[in-house]
């Protein structure tokens, strides 16, 4: 909660735009209405959704149980669907609203170690395309961003040694890992009116990994 509140203050101070920080467990959709009510009270109107909540577990499919599966899918995929449902009236009331789902390079390729993560992120692509179709007549757009190898806490383990870092860098045509702000820039574009003719799309932000053979 403290982190989100601090981020909201920083946004408000830097931009002059109203912001509110709330901590909500996206695995508990019964908490969405109260959080949305608080957001409406603070902001007046809600015209967009970025689903960036994400978790990963290293559990191969032949070792997977229902609890491990749901621990990942409920956050990465189900929560987005239920958030869109909870915000549907807000989005429709604001033509020009936009939705962005943060998918992954792993939505586009398989990975034996993280099948639930791959499935949840691939499912997010399908969900967002369906949302784009459903809300198009209301002037609401929906797209996905597929980050590659980005310097985030989720990558701390895989990047824990120089050798592991070099392994990932060799796969990237641009020769380096991405920075979180490079994802944020693409999200900001997709949420803006500059992307008003973009919907049902996914943009890979991965330094060229997916479209090349390194």
N, C-alpha and C positions, 0 to 999 in steps of 0.2 A: 504493500500500500504506500509506503514512504517513497519508493522509487517512482511510482506512477504520479504521485502528488508533486514530487520534485520536477518531473518531466513536464507536467502541466504548467507549473509556475514558469519554467524556463521558456516554454513555447509562448506563453502569454507575454512575458517580458520582452522576448526577442521580436515578436511579430505584432503585438498589440491585439491579437485575436483571442477571444475568450476560449478558455480551455478548462477541463475538469479531469482530474485523475481519480479513477476508481479501480479497486482490485476486485476482480470477479473470477471465480472458478468456472471456466467454460464447460466443465463437465457437469455443472449443476444448472440446467436451463431454467429451473424454477426461480433462479436469482436474476434472470435477465430483466423482467419487468421493472423491478425496483431500480436497477442500475440505469435502465433507459429513462425511467421517470426522473431520476436525479440529473441525468444528462440533459433532458429536455428543459428542466427547470433552470439549469445553468446556462444553456446555449440557445434555448428558444426553439431550435429546429434541428433535425438530424438529416443530413443529406448525403451520407456516405458511410461505407463500412470497409475496413481493411482487416481481413482475418489473418493475423500473423501468429496466433498461438500455435505452438508446435512442440512435439516431443518425439524422441526416437529411442527405441530399445533394440539392443543387439540380441535377437532371439531367432535363429533359423526356423524355417517352417516346420521341420520335423521335430522341433522341441517346443513349438508354440502351444500355449493353452489359451482358453477363452479370456482369462483375465489379462494376459499380456497383450492379446489382440485389441481388446477394448481400451486398454490404457493408452494406446496410441491412436486408434481410429476415432475414439470419442472426442479427443482433443483436435486432431488434425482435420477431420472431415465432418463428423456429426454436428459438432458445435457450430460450424459455419452454416450448415443448413438451417439449424434452429435459430441462429441469430438473424439470418435473412428473413425467416418467417416472423420473428418478433419485431423486426424493423420494417416490414413490408409497407405498412400504412405511411410511415415516415418517408420512405423512399419514393413512394408513388405520389405523395403530396409535394414533392420537390423535383419536378422534371429537370433533368441534368444531373441527378444523383448518380453516383458510381459505386461499384463494389470491386474490390481487388482481393483475390485470394493468393496468399503466399504459398506456392507449391514448391517444387524442387526439381533439380536435375534428375533426382531419383524417381520422379513421376514419369520420366521418359525412358529410363533404362531400368533393368533389373539389378538387384544386389542381394546375393544369397544371405547376407548377414542380417538384413533389415527388411524382411518381406512385409511386415505390417506397415512400416513407414512408406515403402514404395507403393503399396496398395492404397493407403490413405491419401497420398499426394496425387496419385493417378486418379483416384476417385474425385478429388477436389477439382481437377480439370474438367471431368464430366459434369460435376455439379454446377460449376460456374458457367459452362456452356449452356446448360439447361436453364439456369437463372437468367442468362442473357436473353434467351429466347422468350422466356416467360414475361420479362419486364420490359421488353423492347418497346411495346406499344405505349408504355407509360413514360418513355423517355429516360429510362434508367439503364445504364450500361454495366456490364460485368466482365472482368478479365482476370487472368492469372499472370503472376510473375514466377519464373522458374529459376531461382538462384543456383549457381554452381558452388564452388568451394569458396566460402566467405569467412573472413576472420571474425568468428563469433564464438561465444562460450560453447555452443554445440560442437564446434570443431576442435576444442581444446585437447581432447583425448587423441584424435587422429593426428594432430600436429605437435604432439608432445616431445618429439625428438627432431633434430636437424635432418636425419635420414627420412623420417616420415614426411616432413614438410617438403623436402626435395622430391619425393615420390609424387606428391600431388602437383607440385609446380611443373614437373616434366609433362604432365598431361594437359597443361593449359597453354594454348598457342600464344596468349599474351604474356606468359611467363611469370605470373604472380597470382596470388589469391586476391579475391575481391574484397572491397571494404563495405561495411554496412551502408554507408551513405550512398554508395553506387546502386544499391537496391532501392533505397529511399527515393532517389532521384527519379527512377523509373516509375515507382508507385505514385509519386507526386504527379508525374505526367499523365498517367492513366486516370487519376482522380480528377484531373483538370479538364477545362473546356477545350484545351488544345487537342485532347484525344476524343473529341465528341463523335467521331466517326469510327471509333475502335470499340468493338464489343465482341464477346465470345472468343477472344484471342488469348494466346499465352505467349509471353515474351521470355526467351531464355537470356539470362544475364549471367554468363558463365565463362567469359573470356575466350569463347570459341570451342569449349570442350565438346559439346554435343554434336556439333556439325563438322567435326574434323576427326582424324584418326591419329592421335599421338600415341 
